[in-house]
């Protein structure tokens, strides 16, 4: 509301701004609004007509706090409160994931909009020298008015002791990202969403086609809608999705609104699912070269409620 009033030039914008600042929370990363706690999903009794037993407690990551803080940041910028806008922008940056995004599509869109708006109005009065020492391997970065808005990436040795020293003036944000493979997928009993992905073969020859069977069910503990559900079905290493088979699948399912092929993933968009709904379909993938492919993880999640999600790990498959 504060942002809307600021955009409209309303004479109530100042009152809304004061109320907004009273709701602000502060921590070591800056100012924020809304909840960022990990809240439990309490167990509840099954409702009439539902098949599920009571749900176990499991954590739900709240992404609304990021979106709320993004709107608040935009309001502060529009109001001319550059100091608090910078504190809110700093908090948003601290919540980025390893890919530069946030918890869901919507909060990522709003957070990036707020950070771009803030960066556009900020002065590039930074002149920093960053020295990085990782067990004797030394690297240096320069951040100044010419490159202050450019992401700089440095790779450091695994399991090394990292020492970072900074000299000069200004402020910059650093982020350490560690990537590793975790083949296991945790399967929870009585999950709200359940996705299964299976192949009709575990050993084939080059140019053979393998059928991928996909099943998705939605069984919430109480009546609710899932909204649009995104299914991210992974294709094994050494295989490529057969587009013609996917087109045929889409034509036979009114619930599947569209799909995209992105590298070794086929992303399906399922229209709103209701309690007890199930969507099952198949498509083909083609073996391109010899490989012993480990099982790959596929996932499904509600587009507007990403905390409602499920994963499935396929079996290994060998191409001779």
Buried (B, 14 or more C-beta within 10 A) or exposed (E): EBBEBBEEEBEEBEEBBEEBBEEBBEEEBBBBBBEBEEEEBEEEEBEEEBEBEEBEEEEBEBBBBBBBBBBBBBBBBBBEBBEBBBBBBBBBBBBBEEEEBBBBBBBBBBBBBBBEBBEEEBEBEBBBEBEBBBEEEEEEBEBBEEEBEEEEEEEBEEEEEEEEEBEEEBEEEEEEEEEEEEEEBEEEEBBBBBBBBEBEEEEBEEEBBBBBEBBBBBBBBEEBBBBBBBBBBBBBBBBBBBEEBBEBBBEEBEBBEEBEEEEBBBEBBBBBBEBEBEBEBBBBBBBEEEBEBBBBBBBBBBBBBBBBBBBBBBBBBBBE
